[in-house]
């Protein structure tokens, strides 16, 4: 409950955060480096598409 004003606020945050976290939490120990990079790049591309942000840099 640290930094949350109420249990409800914590639950709202976790309800939103969990699917996003799971999307980026890859089972790295089960992937070779090239597969991991490809999966990570796909996850970030989907994130940029969903949020409407452009790739910078």
Backbone as JSON Lines, residues from 0, in Angstrom:
{"i":0,"aa":"X","n":[0.82,-1.19,0.0],"ca":[0.0,0.0,0.0],"c":[0.87,1.26,0.0]}
{"i":1,"aa":"X","n":[2.16,1.08,-0.05],"ca":[3.03,2.25,-0.02],"c":[2.68,3.23,-1.13]}
{"i":2,"aa":"X","n":[2.57,4.48,-0.77],"ca":[2.3,5.59,-1.68],"c":[0.9,5.58,-2.29]}
{"i":3,"aa":"X","n":[0.06,4.67,-1.88],"ca":[-1.33,4.69,-2.33],"c":[-2.18,5.23,-1.19]}
{"i":4,"aa":"X","n":[-3.15,6.05,-1.54],"ca":[-3.99,6.66,-0.52],"c":[-5.06,5.7,-0.01]}
{"i":5,"aa":"X","n":[-5.41,4.72,-0.84],"ca":[-6.44,3.78,-0.43],"c":[-6.22,2.44,-1.13]}
{"i":6,"aa":"X","n":[-6.91,1.44,-0.62],"ca":[-6.85,0.12,-1.23],"c":[-7.43,0.18,-2.64]}
{"i":7,"aa":"X","n":[-8.48,0.95,-2.81],"ca":[-9.11,1.07,-4.13],"c":[-8.14,1.65,-5.16]}
{"i":8,"aa":"X","n":[-7.39,2.68,-4.76],"ca":[-6.43,3.28,-5.67],"c":[-5.35,2.26,-6.05]}
{"i":9,"aa":"X","n":[-4.89,1.48,-5.1],"ca":[-3.9,0.45,-5.37],"c":[-4.46,-0.61,-6.33]}
{"i":10,"aa":"X","n":[-5.68,-1.02,-6.12],"ca":[-6.31,-2.01,-6.99],"c":[-6.49,-1.49,-8.41]}
{"i":11,"aa":"X","n":[-6.85,-0.23,-8.55],"ca":[-7.01,0.36,-9.88],"c":[-5.67,0.38,-10.61]}
{"i":12,"aa":"X","n":[-4.62,0.76,-9.9],"ca":[-3.3,0.78,-10.5],"c":[-2.88,-0.62,-10.94]}
{"i":13,"aa":"X","n":[-3.04,-1.59,-10.06],"ca":[-2.61,-2.96,-10.37],"c":[-3.44,-3.57,-11.49]}
{"i":14,"aa":"X","n":[-4.71,-3.24,-11.56],"ca":[-5.57,-3.76,-12.62],"c":[-5.1,-3.26,-13.99]}
{"i":15,"aa":"X","n":[-4.57,-2.06,-14.03],"ca":[-4.05,-1.5,-15.27],"c":[-2.62,-1.96,-15.52]}
{"i":16,"aa":"X","n":[-1.81,-2.0,-14.49],"ca":[-0.39,-2.29,-14.62],"c":[-0.12,-3.75,-14.99]}
{"i":17,"aa":"X","n":[-0.87,-4.68,-14.45],"ca":[-0.59,-6.1,-14.61],"c":[-0.59,-6.55,-16.08]}
{"i":18,"aa":"X","n":[-1.61,-6.23,-16.89],"ca":[-1.56,-6.67,-18.29],"c":[-0.38,-6.06,-19.06]}
{"i":19,"aa":"X","n":[-0.04,-4.83,-18.75],"ca":[1.09,-4.19,-19.42],"c":[2.39,-4.87,-18.99]}
{"i":20,"aa":"X","n":[2.54,-5.11,-17.72],"ca":[3.74,-5.78,-17.2],"c":[3.89,-7.17,-17.83]}
{"i":21,"aa":"X","n":[2.81,-7.91,-17.89],"ca":[2.86,-9.26,-18.46],"c":[3.23,-9.24,-19.94]}
{"i":22,"aa":"X","n":[2.83,-8.18,-20.62],"ca":[3.15,-8.04,-22.04],"c":[4.65,-7.91,-22.26]}
{"i":23,"aa":"X","n":[5.32,-7.22,-21.35],"ca":[6.76,-6.99,-21.49],"c":[7.61,-7.98,-20.7]}
{"i":24,"aa":"X","n":[7.01,-8.73,-19.81],"ca":[7.76,-9.68,-18.99],"c":[7.98,-10.97,-19.77]}
{"i":25,"aa":"X","n":[9.08,-11.04,-20.47],"ca":[9.37,-12.21,-21.28],"c":[10.12,-13.24,-20.44]}
{"i":26,"aa":"X","n":[9.93,-14.49,-20.77],"ca":[10.64,-15.57,-20.09],"c":[12.03,-15.68,-20.72]}
{"i":27,"aa":"X","n":[12.9,-14.77,-20.33],"ca":[14.2,-14.63,-20.98],"c":[15.03,-15.91,-20.89]}
{"i":28,"aa":"X","n":[14.91,-16.64,-19.81],"ca":[15.7,-17.85,-19.65],"c":[15.3,-18.94,-20.65]}
{"i":29,"aa":"X","n":[14.17,-18.78,-21.3],"ca":[13.71,-19.77,-22.27],"c":[13.97,-19.35,-23.72]}
{"i":30,"aa":"X","n":[14.55,-18.19,-23.92],"ca":[14.77,-17.66,-25.26],"c":[16.25,-17.43,-25.51]}
{"i":31,"aa":"X","n":[16.67,-17.65,-26.75],"ca":[18.03,-17.25,-27.1],"c":[18.0,-15.72,-27.29]}
{"i":32,"aa":"X","n":[19.16,-15.11,-27.36],"ca":[19.25,-13.65,-27.41],"c":[18.5,-13.07,-28.6]}
{"i":33,"aa":"X","n":[18.62,-13.67,-29.76],"ca":[17.96,-13.11,-30.95],"c":[16.43,-13.21,-30.84]}
{"i":34,"aa":"X","n":[15.92,-14.31,-30.28],"ca":[14.47,-14.44,-30.08],"c":[13.98,-13.43,-29.05]}
{"i":35,"aa":"X","n":[14.77,-13.23,-27.99],"ca":[14.4,-12.26,-26.95],"c":[14.32,-10.85,-27.54]}
{"i":36,"aa":"X","n":[15.31,-10.46,-28.32],"ca":[15.31,-9.12,-28.92],"c":[14.14,-8.94,-29.87]}
{"i":37,"aa":"X","n":[13.83,-9.98,-30.67],"ca":[12.71,-9.9,-31.6],"c":[11.38,-9.77,-30.84]}
{"i":38,"aa":"X","n":[11.22,-10.55,-29.8],"ca":[9.98,-10.49,-29.0],"c":[9.85,-9.14,-28.3]}
{"i":39,"aa":"X","n":[10.96,-8.63,-27.78],"ca":[10.95,-7.32,-27.12],"c":[10.61,-6.21,-28.12]}
{"i":40,"aa":"X","n":[11.18,-6.29,-29.31],"ca":[10.89,-5.29,-30.34],"c":[9.42,-5.32,-30.75]}
{"i":41,"aa":"X","n":[8.84,-6.52,-30.86],"ca":[7.4,-6.64,-31.17],"c":[6.56,-6.04,-30.06]}
{"i":42,"aa":"X","n":[6.92,-6.3,-28.82],"ca":[6.17,-5.78,-27.68],"c":[6.2,-4.25,-27.67]}
{"i":43,"aa":"X","n":[7.37,-3.67,-27.92],"ca":[7.46,-2.22,-27.93],"c":[6.74,-1.62,-29.13]}
{"i":44,"aa":"X","n":[6.76,-2.29,-30.27],"ca":[6.03,-1.8,-31.44],"c":[4.53,-1.78,-31.16]}
{"i":45,"aa":"X","n":[4.04,-2.84,-30.53],"ca":[2.62,-2.88,-30.16],"c":[2.29,-1.78,-29.14]}
{"i":46,"aa":"X","n":[3.21,-1.56,-28.21],"ca":[2.99,-0.51,-27.21],"c":[2.92,0.86,-27.87]}
{"i":47,"aa":"X","n":[3.84,1.13,-28.78],"ca":[3.83,2.42,-29.47],"c":[2.55,2.58,-30.29]}
{"i":48,"aa":"X","n":[2.09,1.5,-30.91],"ca":[0.86,1.55,-31.7],"c":[-0.35,1.82,-30.79]}
{"i":49,"aa":"X","n":[-0.39,1.14,-29.64],"ca":[-1.52,1.28,-28.72],"c":[-1.56,2.66,-28.08]}
{"i":50,"aa":"X","n":[-0.4,3.24,-27.82],"ca":[-0.35,4.52,-27.13],"c":[-0.26,5.7,-28.1]}
{"i":51,"aa":"X","n":[-0.01,5.41,-29.35],"ca":[0.08,6.48,-30.34],"c":[1.35,7.29,-30.24]}
{"i":52,"aa":"X","n":[2.41,6.68,-29.72],"ca":[3.68,7.37,-29.63],"c":[4.6,6.94,-30.75]}
{"i":53,"aa":"X","n":[5.5,7.81,-31.12],"ca":[6.44,7.52,-32.2],"c":[7.78,7.1,-31.63]}
{"i":54,"aa":"X","n":[8.52,6.36,-32.42],"ca":[9.86,5.95,-32.04],"c":[10.79,7.15,-32.12]}
{"i":55,"aa":"X","n":[11.52,7.4,-31.03],"ca":[12.41,8.55,-30.97],"c":[13.84,8.05,-30.98]}
{"i":56,"aa":"X","n":[14.66,8.69,-31.79],"ca":[16.06,8.48,-31.7],"c":[16.68,7.5,-32.54]}
